[in-house]
C-alpha cells in the first residue's frame, strides 16, 4: 500500500438498510400512502447518525422519491445499529477498486 500525502476530508458516509417486511410501516405524503422499505443511514463527521426512510406508493407506480422520518421504535433503532455494524465489517474487508 502506497501512503498518500493527501488527507481527504470525509463529510459523511451513507449506507442503505432494507427494512424487513415485519418492521415496515405506512406514511402519507401529499395525499399518497407509502410503504417504507429502506433506511438511508448517514454517519456524520461528529460520529452521530442521521436516518431517513424511503419507500414505494401503496397504490403502485414509481411515485416520488420522498424521505420520511424514522419512527423512534426500539426495533428500528436495533436495525440501524445492526446495519451500521454490518457496513463496518464490509468496509474493513474491502478489497479496493477492481
Buried (B, 14 or more C-beta within 10 A) or exposed (E): EEEEEEEEEEEEEEBEBEBEEEBBBEBEEEEBEBBBBBBBBBBEEEEEBEBBBBBBBEEEEEBEEBEBEBEEEEEBBEBBEEBBEEBEEEEEEEEEEE
